[in-house]
Amino acid sequence: MFMELGLLGIFVGIVSGFFGIGGGTVSIPILLYLGFDIKQAIAISVMQMAVSSVAGALIHRKKQTYSFGDMQYFGYGGIAGAIIGGYLVSILHGAILGWIFLALVIFTLVKLFLANPEPIHEKIVNYPLYLAIGTGVGVFSGMLGVGGSILMTPILVSFLGFPLKKASSVGLFYVMFTSISSFVTLSWLGMMQYQAGAMMALGSLIGIWAGIWLLQKIKITHYKQFLVTFYIAILIITANKLLLG
């Protein structure tokens, strides 16, 4: 099983770097197929994201993809929201978490499909708004074992006027805050899967470099097509698992 988790980590790392996500949207459905229950899958995903998102954020910072001064407010809100979400994992039934996850994927798919890859209005700069958005997205992040960029990216593009590629890099930066917060919360609650999570995390460190390199090379119009296709695949996999068991 450890070998499978390591290979899964590499794959998730590539996807994470390319799409600017923590990787939970990919890893959770696959972990469910590997025999883990939803709460175990969330815990493993959180540990993988905590490691890979830090690596990804450092790579983007070196490339000067975004400004830390502006984006930090999303992250601060994400820390608070993820703590609340992590607590909700311990009290909500696994089936409820699964259906919330599915609804989140559907929402994101619709928003990304309708979004323009290039901004159609001036970027909104409002730090209290950034903090509020970060907190709200963080609740879903901690509750569902996803980094939060699955929601953050379409919000940045559709409502705040961010270019799609920059939104993806900011989304991965945001994941760093929410995933570390979720990791601490789930560890404190005794729910963390350390060995399985570590294997995935190590694999993802290899993949994240390749994913970010691919992001820098692809044309923006093609990137949106890949992003929409990716979420359709996740939707089908998750729905199939929930409906057929």
For each residue, the residues with C-beta under 8 A, 3 or more apart:
1: 4 5 34 196
2: 5 6 195 196 199
3: 6 7
4: 1 7 8 34
5: 1 2 8 9 44 196 199 200 203
6: 2 3 9 10 199 200 202 203
7: 3 4 10 11 203
8: 4 5 11 12 27 30 31 200 203
9: 5 6 12 13 48 199 200 201 202 203 204 205 206 207
10: 6 7 13 14 203 204 206 207
11: 7 8 14 15 26 203 207
12: 8 9 15 16 23 26 27 48 52 200 203 204 207
13: 9 10 16 17 23 52 203 204 205 206 207 208 209 210 211
14: 10 11 17 18 207 208 210 211 214
15: 11 12 18 19 21 23 26 207 211 230
16: 12 13 19 20 21 22 23 26 49 52 53 56 172 204 207 208 211
17: 13 14 20 52 56 59 172 207 208 209 210 211 212 213 214 215
18: 14 15 211 212 214 215 226
19: 15 16 168 211 215 226 227 230
20: 16 17 149 153 167 168 169 170 171 172 215
21: 15 16 24 25 26 146 147 149 150 153 168 171 172 175
22: 16 25 45 49 52 53 141 146 147 148 149 172 175 178 179
23: 12 13 15 16 26 27 45 48 49 52 147 204
24: 21 27 28 42 45 46 49 144 145 146 147 150
25: 21 22 28 29 105 146 150 231 234
26: 11 12 15 16 21 23 29 30 234
27: 8 12 23 24 30 31 41 44 45 48 200
28: 24 25 31 32 38 41 42 45 101 144 145 146 238
29: 25 26 32 33 234 237 238 241
30: 8 26 27 33 34 237
31: 8 27 28 34 36 40 41 44 45
32: 28 29 36 37 38 41 241
33: 29 30 241
34: 1 4 30 31
35:
36: 31 32 40 41 44 193 196
37: 32 40 41 94
38: 28 32 41 42 94 95 97 98
39: 42 43 89 94 97 191
40: 31 36 37 43 44 193 196
41: 27 28 31 32 36 37 38 44 45 145
42: 24 28 38 39 45 46 89 97 144 145 186
43: 39 40 46 47 145 186 191 192 193 197
44: 5 27 31 36 40 41 47 48 193 196 197 200
45: 22 23 24 27 28 31 41 42 48 49 145 146 197 200
46: 24 42 43 49 50 145 179 182 183 186 192 197
47: 43 44 50 51 183 192 193 194 197 198 200 201
48: 9 12 23 27 44 45 51 52 197 200 201 204
49: 16 22 23 24 45 46 52 53 146 147 175 179 182
50: 46 47 53 54 176 179 180 182 183 201
51: 47 48 54 55 201 202 204 205
52: 12 13 16 17 22 23 48 49 55 56 201 204 205 207 208
53: 16 22 49 50 56 57 147 172 173 175 176 179 180
54: 50 51 57 58 176 180
55: 51 52 58 59 205 208 209
56: 16 17 52 53 59 60 172 173 175 176 208 211 212
57: 53 54 60 61 172 173 175 176
58: 54 55 61 62
59: 17 55 56 62 63 208 209 212
60: 56 57 63 65 66 169 172 173 212
61: 57 58 64 65 66 68 173
62: 58 59
63: 59 60 212 216
64: 61
65: 60 61 166 169
66: 60 61 70 71 166 169 170 173
67: 70 71
68: 61 71 72
69: 72
70: 66 67 73 125 127 130
71: 66 67 68 74 75 130 170 173 174
72: 68 69 75 76
73: 70 76 77 127 128 130 131 134
74: 71 77 78 130 131 133 134 137 152 170 173 174 177
75: 71 72 78 79 134 173 174 176 177 178
76: 72 73 79 80 131 134 177
77: 73 74 80 81 130 131 132 133 134 135 136 137 138
78: 74 75 81 82 134 135 137 138 141 148 174 177 178 181
79: 75 76 82 83 138 177 178 180 181
80: 76 77 83 84 135 138 181
81: 77 78 84 85 134 135 136 137 138 139 140 141 142 178
82: 78 79 85 86 138 139 141 142 148 177 178 179 181 182 185
83: 79 80 86 87 138 142 181 182 185
84: 80 81 87 88 138 139 142 143
85: 81 82 88 89 138 139 140 141 142 143 144 182
86: 82 83 89 90 142 143 181 182 185 186 189
87: 83 84 90 91 142 185 189
88: 84 85 91 92 139 142 143
89: 39 42 85 86 92 97 142 143 145 186 189 191
90: 86 87 189 191
91: 87 88
92: 88 89 96 97 143
93: 96 97
94: 37 38 39 97 98
95: 38 98 99 242
96: 92 93 99 100
97: 38 39 42 89 92 93 94 100 101 143 144
98: 38 94 95 101 102 238 241 242
99: 95 96 102 103 242
100: 96 97 103 104 140 143 144
101: 28 97 98 104 105 144 146 238
102: 98 99 105 106 235 238 239 242
103: 99 100 106 107
104: 100 101 107 108 140 144 146 150 151
105: 25 101 102 108 109 150 231 234 235 238
106: 102 103 109 110 235
107: 103 104 110 111 151 154
108: 104 105 111 112 150 151 153 154 231
109: 105 106 112 113 228 231 232 235
110: 106 107 113 114
111: 107 108 114 115 154 155 157 158
112: 108 109 115 153 154 157 224 227 228 231
113: 109 110 228
114: 110 111 158
115: 111 112 154 157 158 164 224
116: 119 120 157
117: 157 163 164 220 221 223 224
118: 163 164 220
119: 116 122 123 157 161 162 163
120: 116 161
121: 161
122: 119 161
123: 119 160 161 162
124: 129 159 160 161
125: 70
126: 129 130
127: 70 73 130 131
128: 73 131 132
129: 124 126 132 133
130: 70 71 73 74 77 126 127 133 134
131: 73 74 76 77 127 128 134 135
132: 77 128 129 135 136
133: 74 77 129 130 136 137 152 155
134: 73 74 75 76 77 78 81 130 131 137 138 174 177
135: 77 78 80 81 131 132 138 139
136: 77 81 132 133 139 140
137: 74 77 78 81 133 134 140 141 148 151 152 155 174 178
138: 77 78 79 80 81 82 83 84 85 134 135 141 142 148 177 178 181
139: 81 82 84 85 88 135 136 142 143
140: 81 85 100 104 136 137 143 144 146 148 151
141: 22 78 81 82 85 137 138 144 146 147 148 151 175 178 179 182
142: 81 82 83 84 85 86 87 88 89 138 139 178 181 182 185
143: 84 85 86 88 89 92 97 100 139 140
144: 24 28 42 85 97 100 101 104 140 141
145: 24 28 41 42 43 45 46 89 182
146: 21 22 24 25 28 45 49 101 104 140 141 149 150
147: 21 22 23 24 49 53 141 150 171 172 174 175 178 179
148: 22 78 82 137 138 140 141 151 152 171 174 175 178
149: 20 21 22 146 152 153 168 171 172 174 175
150: 21 24 25 104 105 108 146 147 153
151: 104 107 108 137 140 141 148 154 155
152: 74 133 137 148 149 155 156 167 170 171 174
153: 20 21 108 112 149 150 156 157 164 167 168 171
154: 107 108 111 112 115 151 157 158
155: 111 133 137 151 152 158 159 160
156: 152 153 159 160 162 166 167 170 171
157: 111 112 115 116 117 119 153 154 160 161 162 163 164 167
158: 111 114 115 154 155
159: 124 155 156
160: 123 124 155 156 157
161: 119 120 121 122 123 124 157
162: 119 123 156 157 166 167 170
163: 117 118 119 157 166 167 220
164: 115 117 118 153 157 167 168 220 223 224 227
165: 168 169 215 220 223
166: 65 66 156 162 163 169 170
167: 20 152 153 156 157 162 163 164 170 171
168: 19 20 21 149 153 164 165 171 172 215
169: 20 60 65 66 165 166 172 173 215
170: 20 66 71 74 152 156 162 166 167 173 174
171: 20 21 147 148 149 152 153 156 167 168 174 175
172: 16 17 20 21 22 53 56 57 60 147 149 168 169 175 176
173: 53 56 57 60 61 66 71 74 75 169 170 176 177
174: 71 74 75 78 134 137 147 148 149 152 170 171 177 178
175: 21 22 49 53 56 57 141 147 148 149 171 172 178 179
176: 50 53 54 56 57 75 172 173 179 180
177: 74 75 76 78 79 82 134 138 173 174 180 181
178: 22 75 78 79 81 82 137 138 141 142 147 148 174 175 181 182
179: 22 46 49 50 53 82 141 147 175 176 182 183
180: 50 53 54 79 176 177 183 184
181: 78 79 80 82 83 86 138 142 177 178 184 185
182: 46 49 50 82 83 85 86 141 142 145 178 179 185 186
183: 46 47 50 179 180 186 187 192
184: 180 181 187 188
185: 82 83 86 87 142 181 182 188 189
186: 42 43 46 86 89 182 183 189 191 192
187: 183 184 190 191 192
188: 184 185
189: 86 87 89 90 185 186
190: 187
191: 39 43 89 90 186 187
192: 43 46 47 183 186 187 197
193: 36 40 43 44 47 196 197
194: 47 197 198
195: 2 198 199
196: 1 2 5 36 40 44 193 199 200
197: 43 44 45 46 47 48 192 193 194 200 201
198: 47 194 195 201 202
199: 2 5 6 9 195 196 202 203
200: 5 6 8 9 12 27 44 45 47 48 196 197 203 204
201: 9 47 48 50 51 52 197 198 204 205
202: 6 9 51 198 199 205 206
203: 5 6 7 8 9 10 11 12 13 199 200 206 207
204: 9 10 12 13 16 23 48 51 52 200 201 207 208
205: 9 13 51 52 55 201 202 208 209
206: 9 10 13 202 203 209 210
207: 9 10 11 12 13 14 15 16 17 52 203 204 210 211
208: 13 14 16 17 52 55 56 59 204 205 211 212
209: 13 17 55 59 205 206 212 213
210: 13 14 17 206 207 213 214
211: 13 14 15 16 17 18 19 56 207 208 214 215
212: 17 18 56 59 60 63 208 209 215 216
213: 17 209 210 216 217
214: 14 17 18 210 211 217 218
215: 17 18 19 20 165 168 169 211 212 218 223
216: 63 212 213
217: 213 214
218: 214 215 222 223 226
219: 222 223
220: 117 118 163 164 165 223 224
221: 117 224 225
222: 218 219 225 226
223: 117 164 165 215 218 219 220 226 227
224: 112 115 117 164 220 221 227 228
225: 221 222 228 229
226: 18 19 218 222 223 229 230
227: 19 112 164 223 224 230 231
228: 109 112 113 224 225 231 232
229: 225 226 232 233
230: 15 19 226 227 233 234
231: 25 105 108 109 112 227 228 234 235
232: 109 228 229 235 236
233: 229 230 236 237
234: 25 26 29 105 230 231 237 238
235: 102 105 106 109 231 232 238 239
236: 232 233 239 240
237: 29 30 233 234 240 241
238: 28 29 98 101 102 105 234 235 241 242
239: 102 235 236 242 243
240: 236 237 243 244
241: 29 32 33 98 237 238 244 245
242: 95 98 99 102 238 239 245
243: 239 240
244: 240 241
245: 241 242
